[in-house]
Amino acid sequence: MAGSKDKSKGVEVAFEILEEEIDIAINELSERIAQLSKQQEFDKAKALIDVGRKVKEYKEKVMALKREWREIFEQEEIGNETSETSIQKSDDGLFNSESVELGMKKAKERLKKGLRTPEEEYIIPILESLIELGGKAKIGQVLKRVYEKMKVKLTWYDMQKLPSSGDIRWENTAQWVRFYLVRQGFLSKDSPRGVWEITDKGREYYRLRTNQSEKIFLGEENQDV
C-alpha cells in the first residue's frame, strides 16, 4: 500500500490550485484599487481595500488548513479498513471515479512538474536572514539571502512566474509567509513599507527551533557511536 503522504497529495494539489486562484483574485483587486485611486474614487477604493484584507485573511486560513492536512498524514497512517471503505463507497456510486480522475489530471496539468515548496520551509530562512542582516532589511535584500539558503529546496514550479502578476512563485510564497509571521508576532507589523523586521519573539522562536535541531542531531550522532 502506498504511504499516507502519497495518498494526501490529491488534496494538497487542490490546496495549491485554490491558493493560486486566490492570488489571482488579490492581484486583480490590487489593479482595480490602483485604477480607482487614479480616478480619485477613494470611497470605492477603500471598500475594495477592505475586501482585499478579508481575502488575505481567507488565504491565511487556507494555508493553515493545508498545514493541518499535511500534519494529519505525517502523524497517522491510513489503514486497510479506510482504503476498503473508500473502494466500497466508489462501488456504491457515492463517488464518480472518472470525474475524480479527470479533476486530478487537470489539477496536475496546471501544477506542471510539481508542487511548490511548503510555506513552513521558509520560516527559519526568513528569520535567519533577518538576524544576519542586523534585524531588519529591505525586501530585496531579505529575499536574496533567503534564496541562497533555499535554492537547493526550490522546485522547477517555484521558479516559474505567476500568470496573473509576473511575480516569481517562490518570492510570492515568501511574502505570504512574511504576512503569517507578522500575524504570529515574529516580524514587526510597524516596520516601514518595504522593510522586514524581526521581533524579540521571532528571535526567541528561531533560537528554540535551531537549538532543538542541534539537540536532535547530537542525539542521533551519539546513538551511532
N, C-alpha and C positions, 0 to 999 in steps of 0.2 A: 504494500500500500504506500502511496506517495506520502511524503511528510506533510504535517499540518501547515507548514509555511507555504508549501506549494499550493495547497487547497485554498489558502486565503488570497491568492494572487488575483483571482477574478474580481473580488470586491475592492482590492487595492487599485486595480485598473480603473474601476468605476469612480473611486475617490479622486484619482488623478484627473480624469476627464471632468468631473464636477469642479475641481479646483481651477482647472484651466478655463472652463466656461465662466466661472465667477471672475477670474482675472480679466476676461474679455469684457464682461459687463462693467467692471470697475474702470477699465480704460475708456470705454465708451462714455461713461458718466463723467470722467475727468475731461474728456474732449468737449462734452456738452457744457460743462461748468465754465470752461475757458471761453467758449463762444458766448455764453450768456453774460459773462463778466465784460467781454469786449463790447457787447451791445448795451452795457450798463443796466441790464435787467437783474439787479442784485437780489431781489426777493426770490426770483425763480432759482438763481444760482445757489442761494442759501438753502432753499428747500432740497435741491439736489445734493448739496454737501451733506445734509442730514441723512439722505438716502444712502450716500456713499459710505458714511460712517457705519450705518446699520449693516450694509453689505459686507464691510470689512470685519465686523464683529461676527457675522454669519460665517464668513470663511474661516475665522479662527475656530469656531465650533466644529466646522467640517474637519479641520486639521486635527482637532482634539479627538474627534470620533475615529479618524483614521489611525491615530496613535493607539487608541483604545482597542480597535480591531486587531492591530498588529500584536499588541500585548496579549490578547486572548490566545492567539495562536503560538505565541512564544512560551506561554505558561501551560497550555493544555494540549494534549494530543487527541485527535479525533479517533474515536473507537470504531470498531467494525459495525456496531449497532447503529451509530449515526449514519454511516455510509449506506447500510442496508435500508434504513428508513428513507433516505433520500431517493434510493432506487425505487422503493415501493411507491413513494409519492409521484414519481415520474410515471410509473406504470398506471397509476390511478388517474392520470391526466391532470393533476394539480399543477404540474409544470410542463410546459411545452419545450422539450429538449431542443428541437430545431430552432426555435426563436432564441433560446438561451445561447446556443452555439453561434447563431448569426450575430447576436449582440456582442458576444465576446470577440468574434472575428473583427467586427467593425471597431471595437474598442482597441484591440491590439494594432490594427492598421493605423489608427490615429496616434497611438503612442509609439509608432515606428519600432525602434530596436530595443526599447527597454524603458522601465520606469525611472523617474528622476530619483536622485539620492534623497533619502528621508530627511525631513527637517531636523530631526534630532542630531544628525551628524554635523550640523552647522554650529550648534550651540557652543561647544568648547572652542573651536577655531575662532569664532567671533569674539568670545570673551578673552581668549589668549592674545589675539591680535591687538585688542584694545589695551590690554595690560602692557604689551610690548611697545605700544605707541604712546605710552605715558598716561593712559586712562581715557583719552578722547582723541578723535581724529575725524577728518572729512571722510565721507562715504567712499570716495575713490581709493583713498589710502587703505581703509579697512578692507575693502573688497579685494584689493591687490594682494594683501597679505593673507587673507582667508583663502584665496585661490591657491597660493603657494602651499598652504597646509592641506588643501583638499584635492589637488589636481589628480592624485592617484585614485581617488574615490569617484570623481565625477564621471558620469557616463556620456556616451555619444548624445543621448537625448538631452542631458543637462546643458550641453554646449550649443544647442540649437536656439534660434530666435523665436520668440512668441509671435505668431502671425498677426496678432491684434496690435502690438505695440513696437515690435522690433527689438525688445529687450532680450538679453540672453537669459535663458530659463534659470540657470543656477543663480545668477545675480538677482533675479526676481524672487526666487525662493529665499535667498539670504535676507532680502529686505522684509519678507513676510516673517522670517524668524526674528528679525530685529523688532518688529511690531509685537510679537509674542513676548520677547524678553523685556520690553518696556512694560507690558501688562503685568509681568511677573515681578517687576521691580528690580530686575538685573541690569537694565540700562535706564538712563535718566530720561524722563519724559519732558524735561525742561531744557534740554540741550538746544543750542541754536540750530536753525534749519540747515540740513545738510551735514550735521555733525552727530556722530555717535559717541556716547559717553557711558562708561561702566560705572555702576554704583558700588558702594561697600557691600551690599547684599550680593551683587554679581561677583565681586572678588571672592567673597566667602564661599559662594557656590562653586566657583572654579577651583578654589583651594581644596574643598572637600571632595569634589569629583576626581581631581588629579591625584590626591593623596590616596583615595580609595583604589584607583587604578594601580598605583605603585604597590600598595599592600597586596592586591590580588596577584600581581606579577611576582613579587617576592615570595609569596606563599607557594605559588606553583614552582618557582625555582628551587625552593627549599625541599619540596616534595620529591623533586627529581634527583637531589643529591643523595 
